[in-house]
Amino acid sequence: ELRKLRGIGPYFSRKIVEHRNRLGGFVSSDQLLEIWNFPVNTLDSIRPFLSLDTSIVNRLNINTCSADDFAAHPYLNYTKSHALVNYRTAHGDYNSVENILDCKVISDSLFRKLKHYLVAHD
């Protein structure tokens, strides 16, 4: 289906699916620009044909997730993942997703991107 869009050939269709799978789903069409060398003009031309369903985004439970599970998400790395788990171990479960901001390695800008992929309770 992606290849039917103007400017999306086999390479970008594969990269879009790979990025979607690593993220757990897209919450914004602008996330396509996170794909290396994805042209802004291509996004602008295909945006009217894109649809997002944020209800099917895979979310990580911040109170049960392991550091390895966190680190598998493209917005987190080893250091931040371990800091999240260590903070949880030291201070108890997070009451809400916003509480990860108490872990000082999570910046406001990272939080704005990451919050869509997290949940504090099942």
C-alpha positions, 0 to 999 in steps of 0.5 A: 500500500505504501508504494502506491504513494507518490515518492515511496518506493521499496526502500522507503516503504521498508524503512517506514514499516521498520520504524513503525515496528520499532516505535510501536506505531506512529502517533504523528506523520512527522515521525516519518522525518525520523527516517534517515534522508526522508524528504520533507517534500515527500511527506508534505505530498503524502500527508493527505493520504495518511491516517493514524490510529493512536489507539493501537500504539504499543505501550510499555508499562513503566512499572514492569518494563525491563531496562532491555525492553526500554532500550529496544525503543528507538527514543531510549538508550541503554543509559536512560533505560537503566536510569528509569528502572533504577529510579523505579527501584529506588522510589517505587512504582511511577504513579503516572507517565509524567513521573518519569520526568523525576528521573533527571535523564529524561528531558522535556523534549524526550518526554514529549516524544516518548509519552505516547509509548508509555503507560503507568498502569494496565 
